[in-house]
């Protein structure tokens, strides 16, 4: 089954990046490394089982987990209400990272704060396609790198593009390999990078495949593009790269 192969690929990614996150901490490049594919494996696996085998051939590709989304729940672009009400994933165990930043606790599926990027993307997909089966028959979502990285007393979220060196290069190679595996397993025809960084990684990882690669604006509230015209311009931007509903 497709979902079984996706789960095996995710397990390989989980186990491959975990020691590299520890190495980034040891080398002083970041202060903390969280791997939600370890401590939030159960909801991540449930997400793959829910959506990975529905026939989507377009992939939305994010960068890495957000502290209020995948970092809590193990699900790309997740937000508490979205996971509970739209995805219907609840009651699954979420454990703890090996070392916890005092400003970055983990509460799993009950996290109190919504991830704005997650609510924007999933609400748009629900509006555009309808129920969850229709969403997943058209698109699936993956984050390129599963690690969440923090620096400093405030727990500043460090994205992979802000780190350099051999360790992060190896980390990105493993993440590229996983992306390639997902694309081949699902027979993906189009990859949409959510932001230019994700598009750049897709272009590198998939350069030998006959796959269309494009991008859309990132929905982060920190992005002026995402907020322009009360978010309506962002909605139109992403709709322009989404496939038309197969069932319409």
C-alpha positions in Angstrom: 0.0 0.0 0.0 1.1 3.6 -0.6 0.5 4.6 3.0 2.7 1.7 4.2 5.5 2.9 1.9 5.1 6.5 3.1 5.2 5.4 6.7 8.4 3.4 6.1 9.9 6.5 4.4 8.9 8.7 7.3 10.5 6.3 9.7 13.8 6.4 7.8 13.6 10.2 7.8 12.9 10.3 11.5 15.8 8.0 12.4 18.2 9.7 9.9 17.8 13.3 11.0 17.6 12.7 14.8 21.3 12.3 15.5 22.0 15.2 13.1 19.8 17.5 15.2 21.8 16.4 18.3 25.0 17.1 16.4 23.8 20.7 15.6 23.3 21.3 19.3 26.7 19.7 20.2 28.4 22.0 17.6 26.7 25.1 19.1 24.8 25.9 15.8 21.5 25.7 17.7 20.6 25.4 21.4 17.8 22.9 21.1 16.6 20.4 18.5 13.1 18.9 18.6 12.2 16.0 16.4 8.3 15.7 16.3 8.6 12.5 14.2 9.9 10.9 17.4 7.7 12.4 20.2 4.6 13.0 18.0 5.0 9.9 15.9 1.5 8.6 16.5 -0.4 11.6 15.1 2.1 11.9 12.2 1.5 8.2 11.3 -2.3 8.8 11.6 -2.0 11.8 9.2 -0.2 9.6 6.6 -2.8 6.9 7.0 -5.6 9.4 6.6 -4.4 11.2 3.5 -1.4 9.5 1.9 -3.4 7.0 -0.2 -6.3 9.1 -1.5 -4.8 9.6 -4.9 -3.4 13.2 -4.8 -0.8 14.0 -7.4 0.0 17.5 -6.1 2.3 18.0 -3.1 2.4 21.1 -1.0 5.9 21.3 0.5 6.6 23.3 3.6 10.0 24.2 5.2 10.1 22.8 8.7 7.8 22.6 11.8 6.3 25.6 13.4 6.3 25.8 17.3 2.5 25.9 17.4 1.8 23.4 14.7 3.8 20.4 13.5 6.2 21.0 16.4 3.3 20.2 18.8 1.4 17.6 16.8 3.7 16.1 14.2 1.4 17.1 11.4 2.5 19.5 8.6 0.9 22.9 9.0 -1.2 21.6 11.8 -3.3 23.8 14.1 -5.2 22.5 17.1 -8.7 23.1 15.7 -7.8 21.8 12.3 -6.4 18.6 13.6 -9.4 18.0 15.9 -12.3 19.1 13.7 -11.2 18.7 10.1 -8.7 15.9 10.2 -10.4 14.2 13.1 -7.1 13.2 14.7 -7.4 13.1 18.5 -6.7 11.1 21.6 -3.2 10.0 20.4 -0.2 10.1 22.6 2.4 12.8 22.2 5.6 12.4 24.3 8.3 15.0 25.0 11.6 16.0 23.2 14.8 14.8 24.8 15.7 18.3 26.0 13.0 21.0 26.4 13.4 24.8 26.2 11.6 26.4 29.1 9.8 28.7 26.6 8.9 25.9 24.2 6.8 23.3 26.1 5.0 20.5 24.3 1.4 19.8 24.9 0.6 17.8 21.7 -2.9 17.7 20.4 -4.2 19.9 23.2 -1.9 22.9 22.5 -3.7 26.1 23.5 -2.5 28.3 20.6 -3.5 28.0 17.0 -0.8 28.0 14.3 -1.9 30.8 12.0 -0.1 29.3 8.9 -1.9 26.0 9.5 -5.4 27.5 9.9 -4.9 29.6 6.8 -3.8 26.7 4.6 -6.3 24.1 5.8 -9.2 26.5 5.9 -8.4 27.5 2.4 -8.2 23.8 1.3 -11.5 23.0 3.0 -13.2 26.1 1.3 -11.7 25.1 -2.1 -12.3 21.3 -2.1 -14.8 20.5 0.6 -14.3 17.6 3.0 -11.1 15.9 4.0 -11.4 13.1 1.5 -11.8 15.5 -1.4 -8.8 17.5 -0.1 -6.6 14.5 0.0 -7.7 13.2 -3.3 -6.2 16.4 -4.7 -3.3 17.4 -2.5 -1.0 16.1 0.2 1.2 18.1 2.5 4.8 17.4 3.6 7.4 19.5 5.4 10.9 19.2 3.9 12.7 19.1 7.2 11.0 17.6 10.3 13.3 19.2 12.9 12.3 22.2 14.9 15.4 24.2 16.1 15.6 26.9 18.7 18.2 29.4 19.9 18.5 31.7 22.9 16.5 32.5 26.0 13.4 33.3 24.1 13.5 30.1 22.1 13.8 31.8 18.7 12.7 29.5 15.9 15.7 28.8 13.6 14.9 27.7 10.1 17.3 25.4 8.2 18.3 28.1 5.7 19.9 30.1 8.5 22.4 27.4 9.4 25.5 26.3 7.4 28.1 23.6 7.6 28.6 19.9 6.9 26.1 18.7 9.5 23.2 20.8 8.1 24.2 19.9 4.6 23.9 16.2 5.5 20.6 16.9 7.2 19.3 18.6 4.0 20.5 15.7 1.9 18.5 13.2 3.9 15.4 15.5 3.7 15.9 15.8 -0.1 16.0 12.0 -0.3 12.8 11.7 1.6 11.1 14.2 -0.6 12.2 12.2 -3.6 10.8 9.0 -2.1 7.4 10.6 -1.4 7.2 12.0 -4.9 8.0 8.5 -6.4 5.7 6.6 -4.0 2.7 8.9 -4.6 3.5 9.4 -8.3 3.4 13.2 -7.7 3.1 15.3 -10.8 3.4 18.8 -9.3 5.2 20.1 -6.2 4.2 23.5 -4.8 6.7 25.0 -2.5 5.0 27.0 0.2 7.5 29.8 0.0 10.6 30.1 -2.1 12.9 28.1 0.1 10.7 25.0 -0.2 10.6 25.5 -4.0 14.4 25.7 -4.1 14.8 22.4 -2.2 12.3 20.7 -4.5 14.2 21.9 -7.6 17.4 20.5 -6.2 15.9 17.2 -5.0 13.8 16.4 -8.0 15.9 17.8 -10.8 16.1 14.5 -12.6 12.3 13.8 -12.5 9.6 15.0 -14.8 7.7 16.9 -12.1 6.3 20.4 -12.3 7.7 22.6 -9.6 6.3 25.9 -8.6 5.6 27.9 -5.5 3.0 30.0 -3.6 3.3 32.7 -1.0 3.9 31.4 2.6 0.8 32.0 4.8 2.9 33.2 7.8 1.4 36.2 9.6 5.0 37.6 9.5 4.7 37.8 5.7 3.4 41.1 4.2 2.2 39.2 1.1 0.1 36.8 3.3 -1.6 39.7 5.0 -2.1 41.9 2.0 -5.7 42.8 1.3 -6.8 41.0 4.5 -5.3 37.8 3.2 -7.4 37.7 0.0 -4.4 38.2 -2.2 -2.7 35.2 -0.6 -5.8 33.1 -1.1 -5.9 33.9 -4.8 -2.1 33.2 -5.1 -2.4 29.7 -3.7 -5.6 28.9 -5.6 -3.8 29.7 -8.8 -1.4 26.7 -8.2 -3.9 24.2 -6.7 -5.3 21.5 -9.0 -9.0 21.8 -9.8 -11.1 19.4 -7.7 -11.1 16.0 -9.4 -14.7 15.4 -8.2 -16.1 18.7 -9.5 
